[in-house]
Amino acid sequence: MKKIYHAFFIKNLTTFVIPMLIPLVVLGSLSTILIQQYVTNRINEDNLNVLKQTKENMELIFNELDSLNLYVVASATQFVNLKKMLNKDYLNRNDSRNLASLKNFIDSPNIARPYIDSIYLYLNNDKGQFLTSTTGGLVSLDDFYDRNWFNTFKYHSNKENLWAEARTITKQYPGFPEENVNLITMFRKITGENDGVIVLNINSDYIEKHLNSLSTTNGQIFLVIDKDGKTIFNNQENQLKDLDNEKLISQQKSSFSIKLGKDAFIVSKIFSDKYGWTYISITPKSDLYQVPIKLSKITIILLILSIIGGTILAYYLTRKNYQDMKTIITVLQAAEEGQPLPPVPSRVKKNVYSYIIHTILKNFMEHNYLKVQLSEKKYKAQAMEFAALQSQLNPHFLFNTLETLNWKAIRLTGRPNELNEMVEHLADILRYSLDGENKMVHLKEEITYTNSYIKIQKMRFKNKFEVIWDYHEEDLKYHVIKLILQPLLENSLSHGISEDGNCLIKIKIRVSSTLLKISVIDNGDGISPKKLGEIRSRLNSNQEQSKHIGLVNTHRRLKVTYGEPYGIVIKSKMNWGTVVHITIPK
């Protein structure tokens, strides 16, 4: 037994101590180089992702200028009238009405967007007047506190249609102190009969807060530089005195290192084709390499603690495993000699030896119940076989009954009629639904049997509804589970048909790169918010439903087949109609 004890100790020491020491030694010796490279690459990736996000957010903000320009192009007549008003000394009542409409056009985005400071709309005129969101009507350049934008417009008007610049203006309102405001001003030239410009002033403080919220390390600098090498925006101006914008833009790589004074930095950049801007992130290396140094110290401490802890753990496990092995040998000897076995423990400890002891005792005590379990399984198998035979008889009986009804109707009327047509459609639907060989069918086959259901319902409701199919033939090759369209149509008929009007139902099928989207839309009375909440509650409930099971059953089948994220989504509005969406993988 002493040999077993020594073998256990050596095994545990080899298992726990040495494998812990090897990775710690390797990690300690190579941590500085590996972590430094990892941190650099990770920071580059994170910075590029942040810059892409910043670029998208900035372009989204400045897309407001495109919307304004499209409105100008679409409302040519109104802006011809505006140009006439700009040249008038006095405005009549009709001019005031038109001016109020145009004022709302530039006031709405200014009020709705917190980052917009103001919007100017200028059309060439002899009086030097323009429309601004900051005043109640037309204003003259000579009377307005912000005039330097007009000089920029005159300078660029013959060169380009879209440009930007960083500006600082002094706002002057009667009765209030002067206020200096930093702006990023976007200019978009209006071409054609109404030569002029749309000026969009963005508050720099808003963008500064946005960029500072994206900073991932201390001292990180964000820059936005235009195509002429001018800084449109930066969040730490005091640290950029020695920075050469032209050198940053001319670099071909998206990530590189630079040195400013005594400090080294990692630079990441991306370029925006739309405005010709370069988005740049500058991160100090001194803040990045603190992690490898700390990690090296931690590695040494962990190495010492691992040696001590591993030795203690090996000693403890050796004693424990030795006792467990003695218990196993005692149980086996008692079983061989026919002696009483110890009782099965109520709880199994989380180690292999306790599991072996528990399994030996449990199997020995459960041996006498094996025949009873086999008999029970055989009984259940026979019951399932009987249920299967019974389910095969029921469809056969239904089809025979429908066939008898079909011929009986022809015999009584002397010719085929609507009843025969309904019976044939019903037989097709039953045959399709009861065929258990394939749970998945082509979308084309599902549509074919759905049309049979529609024809039956049209006879029932006397053509009080119309169904429009909207799909592409090439999309019908995808597979879906059976009978997913019929419950959706049944819902539209239930909530869509009213006594005093017809219902229009549209079935729309679209395929994206990975998803198949099916929508059933009707223009009926809609579903009240209370009833809609009850339907949604039934869809998400795990309890059995006594009625209204069509949508519930379909919802559960979709989740079982495709996974928990998929299923039915219902939207409805009273007196507008109802939409039922299904989104599943292709």
Secondary structure, 3 states (H helix, E strand, C coil): CHHHHHHHHHHHHHHHHHHHHHHHHHHHHHHHHHHHHHHHHHHHHHHHHHHHHHHHHHHHHHHHHHHHHHHHHHCHHHHHHHHHHHCCCCCCHHHHHHHHHHHHHHHHHHHHCCCEEEEEEEECCCCCEEEECCCCCEEEHHHCCCCHHHHHHHHHCCCCCEEEEEEEEEECCCCCCCEEEEEEEEEEEECCCCCEEEEEEEEHHHHHHHHHHHCCCCCCEEEEECCCCCEEEECCHHHCCCCCHHHHHHCCCCEEEEEECCEEEEEEEEEECCCCEEEEEEEEHHHHCHHHHHHHHHHHHHHHHHHHHHHHHHHHHHHHHHHHHHHHHHHHHHHHHCCCCCCCCCCCCCCHHHHHHHHHHHHHHHHHHHHHHHHHHHHHHHHHHHHHHHHHHHHHHHHHHHHHHHHHHHHHHCCCCHHHHHHHHHHHHHHHHHCCCCCEEEHHHHHHHHHHHHHHHHHHHCCCEEEEEECCHHHHHCEEECCCHHHHHHHHHHHHCECCECEEEEEEEEECCCEEEEEEEECCCCCCHHHHHHHHHHHHCCCCCCCCHHHHHHHHHHHHHHCCCCEEEEEEECCCEEEEEEEEEC
